Amino acid sequence: MPIVTDPQQTRAFLDNLRQRRVAVPCFCTENSWTTEAVLEATKAAGERFGIPQPPVVIAFTAGYPGRSNLANYWVCGDPQLGLLGLLGDLKVLTSPGGPYASCLVFPQLDHGQPDADRWLLEDRVDEFAVMMFDASAMPLEQNMARTADYVERFSDRTVVEGAVDELKEASEAGEAFPLTTPEQAERFLHRTGCDLIVPNVGTEHRAADVGKAQYHPERARQIADVVGPNLVLHGTSCMDQADLGSLPGDGFVKVNVWTGIERTGGRQIAEHALQNVGNLLNLDRVEQLVDEGVLGEGITSPERVREMFGGEIGPDLAHFPLIHLRRRWVREVAAMLAGYFEVFGYERLGSDR
């Protein structure tokens, strides 16, 4: 079945990753364009590496204070409708005979909030392969108690990911939060019984620029030596792509990615608008933007108008349909995501391995 929610199948999948020293990318989505881009990249990875059913984790947040992917899925902002839309997109796109029927999708609730997301964590638990029960904003003792209670009640119905420590937001002022110690990680795993744990190894959530936070691989390996390769990394947007290849060897079996997706997609929106400004706006508005310094004067030169806008500035319906922008978003985001399958070792999942 293309959409996997059975916990035993999910645990067997994770065991296979550990044996082959592979990390599965967990791509978060909050719109249908990204959802399709993730599936497009996954399908391409399967074809490239000879994987008949290429696996991927597709995740989304709901009541998470940092950002609600489900609330953003539709303009109306209703997270419950967002869930229906997102799961509906996955079912349609991976249906038998569909374009992504070969993909093996493991849905995950990311940063599930113990109280705000109870409607998902408890009432709809059977629709998820992985539930992240995120009580990291609480003191550690309370975090462990709440997480352990959730594991006891629902581990027979889903794989549970717990967060040992809260990760710093890139926008937050002040020094980085203390790193998780091996002792803390071991105690958390033993006390809660989680399948997967998220330690703080120096990364930050939603970093706009690479290099603003420092990943500490030696701490990750120290933790993995104690608790095994059961680690999940959040906050990869602050890391250089070249450094991601070490993560499976550092003990990570799953790696979450979101900010880079939006950064790549947002760039496509900006470039499409700039390249087609003379096909989208009338001449008066373009000249006004030039006067305001938003656009350069060269944009209205006869040579530029002829080269870029077919000889005349003014609305051209051929450039209006969203299909052009949607194709750019899906194509470029999928191309960016392809790199993660490579650096996380997907060649070791190939059919001849």
HELIX and SHEET records of a PDB file:
HELIX    1   1 PRO A    7  ARG A   20  1                                  14    
HELIX    2   2 SER A   32  PHE A   49  1                                  18    
HELIX    3   3 ASN A   69  TYR A   73  1                                   5    
HELIX    4   4 PRO A   79  LEU A   93  1                                  15    
HELIX    5   5 ARG A  118  LEU A  121  1                                   4    
HELIX    6   6 VAL A  125  GLU A  127  5                                   3    
HELIX    7   7 LEU A  140  PHE A  154  1                                  15    
HELIX    8   8 PRO A  182  THR A  192  1                                  11    
HELIX    9   9 PRO A  217  VAL A  227  1                                  11    
HELIX   10  10 THR A  236  CYS A  238  5                                   3    
HELIX   11  11 GLN A  241  SER A  246  5                                   6    
HELIX   12  12 PRO A  248  ASP A  250  5                                   3    
HELIX   13  13 THR A  259  GLN A  275  1                                  17    
HELIX   14  14 VAL A  277  LEU A  280  1                                   4    
HELIX   15  15 LEU A  283  ASP A  291  1                                   9    
HELIX   16  16 GLU A  297  THR A  300  5                                   4    
HELIX   17  17 PRO A  302  PHE A  309  1                                   8    
HELIX   18  18 LEU A  317  HIS A  319  5                                   3    
HELIX   19  19 LEU A  322  VAL A  343  1                                  22    
HELIX   20  20 TYR A  346  LEU A  349  5                                   4    
SHEET    1   A 8 LEU A 196  VAL A 198  0                                        
SHEET    2   A 8 VAL A 159  ALA A 163  1                                        
SHEET    3   A 8 VAL A 130  PHE A 133  1                                        
SHEET    4   A 8 LEU A 104  GLY A 112  1                                        
SHEET    5   A 8 PRO A  55  PHE A  60  1                                        
SHEET    6   A 8 VAL A  24  CYS A  28  1                                        
SHEET    7   A 8 PHE A 252  VAL A 257  1                                        
SHEET    8   A 8 LEU A 231  LEU A 233  1                                        
END                                                                             
